[in-house]
Amino acid sequence: FLYQKPKDYIYMKKLALLLLTTILTITCYSQTSYQKGYYITNANTKIECFIKNQDWKNNPSSFEYSLTQDSETKTENIKTVKEFGIYNASKYLKATVAMDRSTSVVNDLKYGKNPVFNEEQLLLKVLIEGAANLYVYQDGNLKRFFYSKEGSDIEQLVFKKYLTADSKLAKNNHFKQQLKNALNCETIALNKYENLQYTNSSLINFFSDYNECKNSNFTNYENKEKQDLFNVTIRPRINNSSLNIENSISSNKAIDFGSKTGFGIGAEFEFIFPFYNNKWSLFIEPTYQSFKNEQSKDATNVSGGKLIANVDYTSFEIPFGLRHYFFLTNTSKIFINAAYVIDVSSNSPIEYKRVDNSSYDALVVKTGSNFAFGLGYKYNNKYSLEVRYQTSRDILKDYVYYESEYNTTSFIIGYSFF
């Protein structure tokens, strides 16, 4: 028995691969956008320009810019500028500060609670700017917060993990006392200081409360451009699936079920990383799918000379993977993704029957995992379309003499609730 994939399935596979090639070609030319911004030189000259917004996870020491949208790209660095910013997005300020670089990695902790300060010149990211200012510096796993008040010098907020004399983990939370001493206001309760965490959200909330208490006009740069970091999307789909079964000891049981169009539905939960301009995300998408079909074939040593095979395969697929976005405009973007798919079948049957409807053999689907690759388009962070191709999946992995190939290409539409 010679197995050949049906022509419509081959066509859909070629179509998916063609679309994938096209999208990759387009995205090779995609670049991080240049946005309206400025920088201030060491001589206090302000230069209006367009800055390449890389949404830096780690604090930069340089940046790329152009004076107009069409002019050549240039670079400035910490030696030549004292400040730069992207309007409605971010601001960085050069400062010479005393900073402690003690590690927070548990296996590398040192003994002693006192920080070890060294003078460094850094570009600090401004988080809150007002009567009291909050800054952050990040370099890999190292994160340090700094503050200043009404023109005072910038000072690090002290937090350090360390080992005690008996090798137990401890924390130096001196930053709480620093803020209690320096930023005290009548509307801020004492337990507010004690409950502070050394995190962006906790400290931003505190500095916002303090500036409000002082009736200060302040800027929260983290809220300049609100980011939607979590999406829940309902995703119905049209599946074109095919199934072929081979048996190494009986040609009667080798059967091509061909391809068939069916429907499925999934719910996707997506977390967008809050850096690199929201271009990367993780997702998981529990999805219901089914494949039902019947085929007959000529068979030897079987009454009537024919076998009828039925498959009723239903399962929940759980793809989880990584997605990358390429922004076209403020409201539209294309994306590519890759996922590892775990399939949870529901004891689906595959039955072989004689023409007189008597049972000849019966199998129970036991599936393996596979991979999925997709490309798509999203509009206004609400509506999406995707073409997704899955690699072959063995749905009879517990049977020694059987080999199976289950393939699916899906056309998915999506609507994001939030």
BAGU-369892 format. One record per residue (C-alpha): residue number from 0; x, y, z. Coordinates in Angstrom, 3 decimals, padded with zeros to 6 digits, m for minus. Layout:
(node NUM (X Y Z))
...
***
This chain:
(node 0 (000.000 000.000 000.000))
(node 1 (001.549 003.260 m001.155))
(node 2 (000.573 006.289 000.912))
(node 3 (000.164 009.663 m000.818))
(node 4 (m001.014 012.783 000.913))
(node 5 (m004.170 014.259 m000.612))
(node 6 (m003.724 017.156 m002.995))
(node 7 (m005.757 019.671 m000.966))
(node 8 (m003.654 019.009 002.126))
(node 9 (m000.422 019.431 000.158))
(node 10 (m001.790 022.678 m001.253))
(node 11 (m002.618 024.058 002.200))
(node 12 (000.796 023.064 003.514))
(node 13 (002.495 024.823 000.616))
(node 14 (000.315 027.877 001.185))
(node 15 (001.289 028.037 004.865))
(node 16 (004.978 027.700 004.037))
(node 17 (004.687 030.376 001.339))
(node 18 (003.047 032.783 003.777))
(node 19 (005.708 032.044 006.375))
(node 20 (008.480 032.753 003.864))
(node 21 (006.782 036.000 002.830))
(node 22 (006.368 037.241 006.376))
(node 23 (009.964 036.437 007.268))
(node 24 (011.150 038.344 004.202))
(node 25 (009.115 041.364 005.233))
(node 26 (010.231 041.251 008.845))
(node 27 (013.909 041.043 007.934))
(node 28 (013.574 044.700 007.028))
(node 29 (011.630 045.650 010.150))
(node 30 (013.488 047.914 012.524))
(node 31 (012.847 049.387 015.922))
(node 32 (011.111 052.694 015.244))
(node 33 (012.744 056.086 015.597))
(node 34 (010.604 058.333 017.762))
(node 35 (010.573 062.038 018.485))
(node 36 (012.978 062.873 021.290))
(node 37 (015.868 065.034 022.393))
(node 38 (019.246 065.014 024.062))
(node 39 (021.164 067.608 026.059))
(node 40 (024.904 067.969 025.542))
(node 41 (027.463 068.503 028.286))
(node 42 (027.383 072.176 027.272))
(node 43 (023.621 072.305 028.052))
(node 44 (022.545 072.499 024.406))
(node 45 (019.242 070.762 023.724))
(node 46 (019.053 068.931 020.380))
(node 47 (015.676 067.853 018.993))
(node 48 (015.956 064.578 017.094))
(node 49 (014.509 061.128 016.430))
(node 50 (015.829 058.448 018.797))
(node 51 (015.821 054.717 018.122))
(node 52 (013.481 053.390 020.806))
(node 53 (014.921 050.085 021.953))
(node 54 (012.895 050.034 025.183))
(node 55 (016.069 049.125 027.019))
(node 56 (015.784 046.372 029.616))
(node 57 (019.285 047.270 030.820))
(node 58 (020.236 050.916 031.197))
(node 59 (022.042 052.051 028.036))
(node 60 (025.375 053.854 027.846))
(node 61 (024.664 055.122 024.314))
(node 62 (021.801 055.620 021.866))
(node 63 (021.217 055.969 018.127))
(node 64 (019.427 058.953 016.620))
(node 65 (018.869 060.954 013.451))
(node 66 (018.201 064.676 013.171))
(node 67 (015.334 064.074 010.734))
(node 68 (013.377 060.982 009.755))
(node 69 (015.409 060.622 006.537))
(node 70 (018.877 061.691 007.679))
(node 71 (021.814 059.460 008.519))
(node 72 (021.975 057.620 011.824))
(node 73 (024.389 058.891 014.461))
(node 74 (025.361 057.770 017.959))
(node 75 (025.804 059.644 021.223))
(node 76 (027.004 058.172 024.511))
(node 77 (027.362 058.872 028.197))
(node 78 (030.576 060.826 027.609))
(node 79 (028.931 063.421 025.353))
(node 80 (025.412 063.894 026.789))
(node 81 (023.957 064.639 030.196))
(node 82 (020.372 063.680 029.398))
(node 83 (018.210 062.172 026.657))
(node 84 (014.584 061.252 026.326))
(node 85 (011.829 060.016 024.030))
(node 86 (008.676 062.076 024.321))
(node 87 (005.780 060.226 025.955))
(node 88 (007.998 057.220 026.584))
(node 89 (011.169 057.521 028.669))
(node 90 (013.909 059.757 030.068))
(node 91 (017.531 059.056 031.087))
(node 92 (019.739 061.293 033.206))
(node 93 (023.518 061.131 033.598))
(node 94 (024.679 061.081 037.209))
(node 95 (027.806 060.300 039.184))
(node 96 (026.650 058.191 042.104))
(node 97 (027.912 055.881 044.835))
(node 98 (026.515 052.456 044.006))
(node 99 (026.675 049.039 045.623))
(node 100 (026.939 046.149 043.152))
(node 101 (026.558 043.332 045.695))
(node 102 (024.922 040.331 044.086))
(node 103 (021.438 039.057 044.915))
(node 104 (022.088 035.600 043.474))
(node 105 (021.635 033.223 046.424))
(node 106 (024.577 030.945 045.581))
(node 107 (026.935 033.938 045.332))
(node 108 (025.912 035.873 048.453))
(node 109 (028.597 037.287 050.748))
(node 110 (028.727 037.686 054.518))
(node 111 (028.010 041.103 056.004))
(node 112 (025.031 043.446 055.708))
(node 113 (026.861 046.659 054.806))
(node 114 (026.845 047.747 051.153))
(node 115 (030.145 048.255 049.318))
(node 116 (029.930 051.572 047.474))
(node 117 (031.969 052.604 044.450))
(node 118 (031.642 055.808 042.466))
(node 119 (030.231 055.305 038.966))
(node 120 (028.916 057.499 036.170))
(node 121 (025.620 056.105 034.878))
(node 122 (022.613 056.941 032.758))
(node 123 (019.780 056.492 035.235))
(node 124 (016.242 055.892 034.037))
(node 125 (013.817 058.451 035.495))
(node 126 (010.681 056.837 036.914))
(node 127 (009.136 059.715 038.919))
(node 128 (010.047 063.394 038.585))
(node 129 (008.676 065.986 041.002))
(node 130 (009.393 067.247 044.517))
(node 131 (010.946 063.817 045.070))
(node 132 (012.522 061.924 042.188))
(node 133 (012.891 058.175 041.705))
(node 134 (015.429 056.564 039.377))
(node 135 (016.416 053.020 038.499))
(node 136 (019.536 051.339 037.143))
(node 137 (019.444 047.764 035.816))
(node 138 (022.260 045.612 034.480))
(node 139 (021.242 041.971 034.052))
(node 140 (020.187 040.636 037.473))
(node 141 (021.426 043.793 039.193))
(node 142 (018.772 046.404 039.966))
(node 143 (019.320 049.516 042.070))
(node 144 (016.947 052.366 042.855))
(node 145 (018.052 055.950 043.535))
(node 146 (016.292 059.055 044.746))
(node 147 (016.753 062.791 045.132))
(node 148 (014.713 065.505 046.787))
(node 149 (014.329 069.132 045.676))
(node 150 (017.705 069.454 043.990))
(node 151 (019.719 067.320 046.427))
(node 152 (022.333 064.849 045.247))
(node 153 (021.137 061.538 043.884))
(node 154 (021.516 058.773 046.470))
(node 155 (021.079 055.013 046.233))
(node 156 (018.254 053.394 048.146))
(node 157 (020.013 050.617 050.060))
(node 158 (018.836 047.040 049.753))
(node 159 (021.154 044.068 050.086))
(node 160 (020.800 040.308 050.470))
(node 161 (023.567 038.739 052.542))
(node 162 (024.563 035.785 054.702))
(node 163 (024.620 035.976 058.484))
(node 164 (027.430 034.538 060.605))
(node 165 (025.551 031.223 060.793))
(node 166 (025.108 031.196 056.973))
(node 167 (021.427 032.124 056.930))
(node 168 (019.888 034.365 054.293))
(node 169 (019.090 037.901 055.458))
(node 170 (018.117 041.253 053.937))
(node 171 (019.296 044.774 054.625))
(node 172 (016.190 046.924 054.072))
(node 173 (017.764 050.244 054.973))
(node 174 (015.918 051.934 052.076))
(node 175 (012.755 051.955 054.200))
(node 176 (014.457 054.021 056.893))
(node 177 (016.016 056.307 054.273))
(node 178 (012.605 057.154 052.863))
(node 179 (011.040 057.501 056.291))
(node 180 (013.709 060.032 057.241))
(node 181 (013.847 061.957 053.964))
(node 182 (010.296 061.729 052.582))
(node 183 (007.940 062.090 055.498))
(node 184 (004.469 063.514 054.971))
(node 185 (001.393 063.684 057.176))
(node 186 (m000.914 061.735 054.870))
(node 187 (001.469 058.777 054.563))
(node 188 (000.903 056.207 057.315))
(node 189 (003.881 054.666 059.107))
(node 190 (002.998 051.160 057.952))
(node 191 (003.352 052.397 054.368))
(node 192 (007.127 052.620 054.914))
(node 193 (007.313 049.203 056.567))
(node 194 (005.392 047.538 053.752))
(node 195 (007.579 048.932 050.980))
(node 196 (009.170 046.471 048.571))
(node 197 (012.321 047.021 046.530))
(node 198 (010.367 046.881 043.265))
(node 199 (009.280 049.299 040.534))
(node 200 (005.590 049.191 041.385))
(node 201 (005.964 049.577 045.153))
(node 202 (008.408 052.480 044.971))
(node 203 (006.571 054.239 042.133))
(node 204 (003.359 054.115 044.175))
(node 205 (005.152 055.503 047.218))
(node 206 (006.832 058.378 045.342))
(node 207 (003.517 059.208 043.668))
(node 208 (001.828 059.349 047.084))
(node 209 (004.581 061.582 048.465))
(node 210 (004.401 064.055 045.570))
(node 211 (000.624 064.176 045.851))
(node 212 (000.949 064.805 049.593))
(node 213 (003.270 067.739 048.836))
(node 214 (000.888 069.050 046.141))
(node 215 (003.721 068.755 043.661))
(node 216 (003.217 068.537 039.937))
(node 217 (005.048 065.353 039.046))
(node 218 (005.567 063.080 036.069))
(node 219 (005.229 059.311 036.218))
(node 220 (007.233 058.129 033.212))
(node 221 (006.029 054.561 033.643))
(node 222 (002.492 055.746 032.858))
(node 223 (003.427 057.973 029.926))
(node 224 (002.677 055.123 027.571))
(node 225 (000.258 052.645 029.087))
(node 226 (001.188 049.087 028.225))
(node 227 (m001.168 046.165 027.865))
(node 228 (000.932 043.307 029.194))
(node 229 (m001.678 040.552 029.457))
(node 230 (m004.149 039.444 026.808))
(node 231 (m006.972 036.934 026.907))
(node 232 (m008.175 036.003 023.425))
(node 233 (m010.926 033.707 022.185))
(node 234 (m009.677 031.943 019.033))
(node 235 (m012.046 029.850 016.881))
(node 236 (m010.428 028.166 013.898))
(node 237 (m010.851 026.143 010.741))
(node 238 (m008.599 023.079 010.745))
(node 239 (m007.532 021.084 007.735))
(node 240 (m006.227 017.816 009.155))
(node 241 (m005.054 014.513 007.705))
(node 242 (m004.303 011.126 009.191))
(node 243 (m002.325 008.220 007.796))
(node 244 (m001.743 004.919 009.609))
(node 245 (000.883 002.306 008.731))
(node 246 (001.306 m001.199 010.192))
(node 247 (004.561 m003.063 009.853))
(node 248 (003.034 m006.564 009.995))
(node 249 (m000.386 m006.157 008.349))
(node 250 (m001.041 m004.210 005.177))
(node 251 (m004.776 m004.548 005.907))
(node 252 (m004.440 m002.101 008.776))
(node 253 (m002.489 000.499 006.842))
(node 254 (m005.005 003.135 005.887))
(node 255 (m005.066 006.689 004.652))
(node 256 (m007.956 008.631 006.168))
(node 257 (m007.202 011.552 003.886))
(node 258 (m007.763 015.164 004.882))
(node 259 (m010.853 016.781 006.266))
(node 260 (m011.889 020.290 007.224))
(node 261 (m013.183 020.769 010.749))
(node 262 (m013.574 023.353 013.449))
(node 263 (m011.857 024.001 016.756))
(node 264 (m011.783 026.663 019.424))
(node 265 (m009.152 027.849 021.853))
(node 266 (m008.581 030.405 024.594))
(node 267 (m005.170 032.068 024.529))
(node 268 (m003.487 033.610 027.566))
(node 269 (m000.585 035.849 026.555))
(node 270 (001.965 037.652 028.711))
(node 271 (003.932 040.408 026.960))
(node 272 (007.421 041.103 028.286))
(node 273 (007.575 044.717 029.567))
(node 274 (010.749 045.564 027.639))
(node 275 (012.050 045.595 024.059))
(node 276 (009.022 047.681 023.026))
(node 277 (006.540 044.915 023.882))
(node 278 (007.805 042.839 020.961))
(node 279 (008.158 039.488 022.771))
(node 280 (005.554 037.452 024.586))
(node 281 (004.813 034.034 026.062))
(node 282 (001.488 032.340 025.431))
(node 283 (m000.470 029.223 026.319))
(node 284 (m003.587 028.233 024.400))
(node 285 (m005.795 025.313 025.515))
(node 286 (m007.651 024.269 022.369))
(node 287 (m010.383 021.754 021.558))
(node 288 (m009.996 019.936 018.228))
(node 289 (m011.505 016.888 016.550))
(node 290 (m011.055 014.701 013.494))
(node 291 (m013.752 012.269 012.364))
(node 292 (m013.619 010.302 009.160))
(node 293 (m014.345 006.942 007.561))
(node 294 (m012.456 005.103 004.848))
(node 295 (m012.753 001.683 003.229))
(node 296 (m010.083 m000.372 001.506))
(node 297 (m009.621 m003.679 m000.188))
(node 298 (m008.204 m006.201 002.238))
(node 299 (m006.928 m009.758 001.955))
(node 300 (m008.196 m012.603 004.167))
(node 301 (m011.188 m010.533 005.246))
(node 302 (m014.773 m011.560 004.597))
(node 303 (m016.162 m009.559 001.700))
(node 304 (m012.634 m008.472 000.781))
(node 305 (m013.167 m005.030 002.334))
(node 306 (m012.424 m003.226 005.574))
(node 307 (m014.131 m000.100 006.832))
(node 308 (m012.105 002.067 009.204))
(node 309 (m013.547 004.785 011.429))
(node 310 (m011.656 007.390 013.431))
(node 311 (m013.244 009.652 016.047))
(node 312 (m010.287 011.580 017.450))
(node 313 (m010.976 014.428 019.866))
(node 314 (m008.495 016.078 022.177))
(node 315 (m007.364 019.194 023.987))
(node 316 (m004.171 020.619 022.586))
(node 317 (m002.076 022.797 024.896))
(node 318 (000.431 024.800 022.865))
(node 319 (002.786 026.998 024.832))
(node 320 (005.427 029.071 023.155))
(node 321 (007.118 032.313 022.237))
(node 322 (005.807 035.087 019.955))
(node 323 (007.543 038.031 018.305))
(node 324 (005.736 041.126 017.010))
(node 325 (006.756 043.455 014.185))
(node 326 (004.965 046.802 014.351))
(node 327 (003.668 048.278 011.107))
(node 328 (001.749 051.254 012.527))
(node 329 (000.475 052.315 015.935))
(node 330 (m002.570 050.067 015.479))
(node 331 (m001.350 047.146 013.374))
(node 332 (001.380 044.546 013.681))
(node 333 (002.384 041.193 012.275))
(node 334 (003.733 038.327 014.347))
(node 335 (005.428 034.974 014.151))
(node 336 (005.381 032.337 016.853))
(node 337 (006.618 028.875 017.711))
(node 338 (005.081 026.508 020.253))
(node 339 (005.504 023.107 021.829))
(node 340 (002.169 021.275 021.740))
(node 341 (001.023 018.825 024.395))
(node 342 (m001.998 016.829 023.288))
(node 343 (m004.436 015.362 025.822))
(node 344 (m006.691 012.839 024.075))
(node 345 (m009.970 011.492 025.415))
(node 346 (m009.532 007.748 024.721))
(node 347 (m010.613 008.337 021.147))
(node 348 (m011.295 005.146 019.153))
(node 349 (m010.065 003.951 015.779))
(node 350 (m012.087 000.955 014.651))
(node 351 (m011.672 m001.522 011.791))
(node 352 (m014.853 m003.358 010.730))
(node 353 (m015.757 m005.896 008.104))
(node 354 (m018.408 m005.128 005.519))
(node 355 (m020.923 m007.099 007.633))
(node 356 (m020.231 m004.555 010.405))
(node 357 (m018.528 m007.115 012.653))
(node 358 (m015.480 m005.899 014.527))
(node 359 (m012.064 m006.658 013.090))
(node 360 (m009.809 m004.571 015.341))
(node 361 (m010.006 m001.523 017.604))
(node 362 (m007.371 000.942 018.779))
(node 363 (m007.352 003.677 021.401))
(node 364 (m005.594 006.925 020.568))
(node 365 (m002.545 007.671 022.729))
(node 366 (m000.894 010.815 021.468))
(node 367 (002.529 012.321 021.513))
(node 368 (003.625 015.934 021.402))
(node 369 (004.700 018.036 018.433))
(node 370 (005.591 021.576 017.375))
(node 371 (003.580 024.398 015.830))
(node 372 (004.658 027.443 013.824))
(node 373 (002.429 030.378 013.018))
(node 374 (002.284 033.770 011.404))
(node 375 (m000.401 036.358 011.770))
(node 376 (m001.674 039.898 011.856))
(node 377 (m003.186 041.851 014.761))
(node 378 (m005.173 045.066 014.579))
(node 379 (m005.777 047.527 017.398))
(node 380 (m004.713 044.873 019.953))
(node 381 (m008.186 043.340 019.512))
(node 382 (m008.601 041.474 016.244))
(node 383 (m006.207 038.900 014.860))
(node 384 (m005.729 036.401 012.051))
(node 385 (m003.196 033.579 012.041))
(node 386 (m002.096 030.700 009.845))
(node 387 (m000.598 027.894 011.938))
(node 388 (001.143 024.743 010.736))
(node 389 (001.791 021.789 013.044))
(node 390 (004.444 019.167 012.519))
(node 391 (003.361 015.522 012.361))
(node 392 (001.997 013.970 015.553))
(node 393 (001.983 010.246 016.331))
(node 394 (m001.424 009.397 017.793))
(node 395 (m000.723 005.664 018.267))
(node 396 (002.529 005.927 020.154))
(node 397 (001.709 003.021 022.520))
(node 398 (001.321 000.500 019.688))
(node 399 (004.542 m001.218 018.625))
(node 400 (003.543 m002.179 015.084))
(node 401 (001.675 001.004 014.211))
(node 402 (003.003 004.294 012.944))
(node 403 (000.755 007.270 012.376))
(node 404 (001.042 010.809 011.046))
(node 405 (m001.534 013.370 012.071))
(node 406 (m001.035 016.786 010.459))
(node 407 (m002.969 020.012 010.867))
(node 408 (m002.963 023.428 009.252))
(node 409 (m005.223 025.975 010.977))
(node 410 (m006.705 029.320 009.972))
(node 411 (m007.413 031.124 013.232))
(node 412 (m009.358 034.287 013.997))
(node 413 (m009.099 035.975 017.389))
(node 414 (m010.787 038.581 019.554))
(node 415 (m008.995 039.882 022.670))
(node 416 (m011.213 040.731 025.629))
(node 417 (m008.419 042.458 027.583))
***
